[in-house]
């Protein structure tokens, strides 16, 4: 392992994990959404909860919004929401578009064969850039449910052309300090041909668009057996890795807590990030959670998720790069693997406890949250009204 713990601690203190507004609301499967007591009813209450996550972890200073799930009214509504976040020690992060929850989008949004529907979808994406202007957000995150269920349903090449036209129009609208993050998913809800099914398709579109377009890697959006760390290393090398949507899955897009199913995979991903310089601020790699907490308590689950990212990062930073490189160059397969495994098998919880104490935080964020009384407070106060959620 590396012995330069001061550098490891500095990197961990500088790390930032963005939490998603929708993770604080009710969610579920396609069959049922299970309501929980104390769930936020407004975007402001979501920010109140996010502020608790940042308070106890110290590394969750931004919150992603999803439009229209987080829509606010009034000419200054989004600027006011940004001010509300600032008063709670937060900033608003990525703006996530929604072109999949409308009856018009049954056959797709920006790739739909109907030009009226394509215009409607593209206008929504442009509205999201307006919201970025109002909130100071730098990232527009795009995920499309577009695709087809049956062979012959639509022309595959035509759909790619329509998608490219919409992306180009939105790209031209971006400001100098704004960027487009294009997400991919290999299936669901399109079961025959998804229009952005893999990192190569996303990369091809981003490469054509220009430097302000980058790829988002959702760790749950891959076929079983996919080497996600290879994708990460390649995109980093090409300066096209915009960020992550962290979650975990056993089968498909399960949206479980990051690191829950395969913590070793998360470590391998974070090693490639660290090795490729992705932890440096200048690379712009965004570390975002994209999870749904359907049966577990939401705020402590988000806190644990942030901690899981921290643990994987700490282990990745502990890899002895010199030992690993020497073993690789000499062709010593076992020693090279051992260099990684030594770091992965290290218990980094004491190290992270030290980092938190040096930041003036409780060494145990979950215990600190439980002792704060916030859970009891919101259950008692958030009575009446309509709880936030994405419906099912």
Residue pairs with C-beta under 8 A, 6 or more apart in sequence:
1 318
1 319
1 320
1 342
1 343
1 346
2 8
2 317
2 318
2 319
2 320
2 321
5 351
7 317
8 314
8 317
8 318
8 351
9 351
9 354
9 355
9 358
11 274
11 279
11 313
11 317
12 59
12 310
12 313
12 314
12 317
12 351
12 352
12 355
13 58
13 59
13 355
13 358
13 359
14 279
14 281
15 59
15 279
15 287
15 309
15 310
15 313
16 59
16 60
16 61
16 62
16 287
17 57
17 59
17 60
17 246
17 287
17 288
17 289
17 306
17 309
17 310
18 60
18 62
18 63
18 64
18 93
18 94
18 286
18 287
18 288
18 289
19 50
19 53
19 60
19 62
19 63
19 64
19 288
19 289
19 302
19 306
20 63
20 64
20 66
20 96
20 288
20 289
20 290
20 291
21 43
21 46
21 47
21 50
21 63
21 64
21 65
21 66
21 69
21 70
22 66
22 69
22 292
22 388
22 390
23 289
23 290
23 291
23 292
23 293
23 298
23 301
23 302
24 39
24 40
24 45
24 46
24 49
24 50
24 298
24 299
24 302
24 388
25 39
25 40
25 46
25 69
25 387
25 388
25 389
25 390
26 33
26 34
26 35
26 36
26 39
26 387
26 388
26 389
26 390
27 33
27 292
27 293
27 294
27 389
27 390
28 34
28 292
28 294
28 392
29 294
29 392
30 392
31 392
32 392
33 294
33 389
33 390
33 391
33 392
34 294
34 295
35 387
35 389
36 297
36 298
37 379
37 382
38 375
38 378
38 379
38 382
39 298
39 382
39 387
39 388
39 389
40 46
40 48
40 49
40 378
40 382
40 387
40 388
41 382
41 385
41 386
41 387
41 388
42 388
43 65
43 70
43 72
43 81
43 388
44 81
44 84
45 378
45 382
45 388
46 63
46 70
46 388
47 63
47 81
47 84
47 85
47 88
47 90
48 88
48 378
49 298
49 299
49 374
49 378
50 60
50 63
50 88
50 90
51 88
51 89
51 90
52 299
52 369
52 372
52 374
53 60
53 299
53 302
53 303
53 306
54 60
54 61
54 89
54 90
55 89
56 303
56 361
56 362
56 365
56 366
56 368
56 369
56 372
57 303
57 306
57 307
57 310
57 361
57 365
58 356
58 359
58 361
59 306
59 310
60 302
60 306
61 89
61 90
61 91
62 90
62 91
62 92
62 93
63 85
63 90
63 91
63 92
63 93
64 92
64 93
64 94
64 95
64 96
64 141
64 288
65 92
65 93
65 94
65 95
65 96
65 131
65 135
65 137
66 96
66 98
66 390
67 95
67 96
67 97
67 98
67 124
67 127
67 128
67 131
68 98
69 98
69 388
69 390
70 81
72 78
72 80
72 81
74 80
76 134
77 134
78 131
78 134
78 135
79 134
79 135
81 92
81 135
82 91
82 92
82 134
82 135
82 136
85 91
85 92
91 136
92 135
92 136
92 137
93 137
93 139
93 286
93 288
94 137
94 138
94 139
94 140
94 141
94 181
94 243
94 286
94 288
95 128
95 129
95 131
95 132
95 135
95 137
95 139
95 140
95 141
96 128
96 141
96 143
97 124
97 125
97 128
97 140
97 141
97 142
97 143
98 124
99 105
99 109
99 110
99 121
99 124
99 125
99 144
99 145
100 109
100 143
100 144
100 145
100 189
101 390
101 391
104 112
104 117
104 120
105 112
105 117
105 121
105 145
105 146
107 113
107 114
107 117
107 154
108 117
108 144
108 145
108 146
108 147
108 154
108 159
108 195
109 117
109 118
109 120
109 121
109 144
109 145
109 146
110 118
110 121
110 122
110 125
110 144
110 146
110 162
110 163
110 165
110 166
110 167
111 118
111 144
111 146
111 147
111 154
111 159
111 160
111 162
111 163
111 166
111 195
112 118
112 121
112 146
112 162
113 154
113 158
118 162
118 166
121 166
122 166
122 169
122 170
125 140
125 142
125 166
125 170
126 169
126 170
126 173
128 140
129 140
129 170
129 173
129 174
129 175
129 178
131 137
132 138
132 139
132 140
132 175
132 178
133 175
137 178
138 177
138 178
138 179
139 178
139 179
139 180
139 181
139 242
139 243
139 286
140 170
140 174
140 178
140 179
140 180
140 181
141 181
141 183
141 216
142 167
142 170
142 180
142 181
142 182
142 183
143 183
143 185
143 196
143 216
143 218
144 163
144 195
144 196
145 189
145 190
146 159
146 163
146 190
146 194
146 195
146 196
147 189
147 190
147 191
147 192
147 193
147 194
147 195
147 197
148 154
148 156
148 159
148 190
148 192
148 193
149 190
149 191
149 192
150 192
151 192
153 192
156 193
159 195
160 195
163 195
163 196
163 205
164 205
164 208
167 180
167 182
167 205
167 209
167 213
168 209
170 180
171 180
171 209
171 210
171 212
171 213
174 180
174 212
178 212
179 212
179 213
179 214
179 242
179 284
180 206
180 209
180 212
180 213
180 214
181 214
181 215
181 216
181 242
181 243
181 286
182 196
182 202
182 205
182 206
182 213
182 214
182 215
182 216
182 242
183 196
183 202
183 215
183 216
183 218
183 221
183 245
184 196
184 197
184 198
184 199
184 201
184 202
184 215
184 216
184 218
184 221
185 194
185 196
185 197
185 218
185 221
185 253
186 194
186 197
186 198
186 221
186 222
186 223
187 194
187 197
187 252
188 194
188 252
188 253
195 201
196 202
196 205
199 215
199 217
199 231
199 234
199 235
202 215
202 216
203 215
203 235
203 238
203 240
205 213
206 213
206 214
206 215
206 240
207 213
207 240
211 239
214 235
214 240
214 241
214 242
214 243
214 284
215 235
215 240
215 241
215 242
216 242
216 243
216 244
216 245
217 228
217 231
217 232
217 235
217 241
217 243
217 244
217 245
218 244
218 245
218 247
218 253
218 290
219 228
219 244
219 245
219 246
219 247
219 248
219 249
219 258
219 265
219 266
219 269
220 245
220 247
220 248
220 249
220 252
220 253
220 254
220 255
220 256
220 290
221 245
221 253
222 228
224 251
228 265
228 268
228 269
229 265
229 268
229 269
229 271
229 272
232 241
232 269
232 272
232 273
232 276
232 278
233 272
233 275
233 276
235 241
236 272
236 273
236 276
236 277
236 278
236 283
236 285
237 276
239 283
241 278
241 283
241 285
242 284
242 285
242 286
243 284
243 285
243 286
243 287
243 288
244 269
244 285
244 286
244 287
244 288
245 288
245 289
245 290
246 258
246 266
246 287
246 288
246 289
246 290
246 291
246 305
246 309
247 253
247 254
247 255
247 256
247 257
247 258
247 289
247 290
247 291
248 254
248 256
248 257
248 258
248 259
248 260
248 261
248 262
248 266
249 255
249 256
249 261
250 256
250 261
254 261
255 290
255 291
255 292
256 291
257 291
257 293
257 296
257 301
257 304
257 305
257 308
258 266
258 289
258 291
258 305
258 308
258 309
259 266
259 305
259 308
259 309
259 311
259 312
260 308
263 308
263 311
263 312
264 344
266 308
266 309
266 312
267 312
267 315
267 316
267 343
267 344
268 340
269 312
270 309
270 312
270 313
270 315
270 316
271 315
271 316
271 319
271 340
271 343
272 278
273 279
273 285
273 313
273 316
274 313
274 316
274 317
274 319
275 316
275 319
275 321
277 283
278 285
279 285
279 313
279 317
287 309
289 302
289 305
289 306
289 309
291 301
291 302
291 305
293 301
293 302
297 375
299 369
299 374
299 375
300 366
300 369
300 370
303 365
303 366
303 369
304 366
306 365
307 352
307 365
307 366
310 352
311 348
311 349
311 352
314 348
314 351
314 352
315 343
315 344
315 346
315 348
316 343
318 343
318 346
318 348
319 339
319 340
319 343
320 339
320 342
320 343
323 335
323 339
324 336
324 339
324 340
327 333
327 335
327 336
327 338
327 339
328 336
352 363
353 363
353 364
354 363
356 362
356 363
356 365
357 363
361 368
362 368
369 375
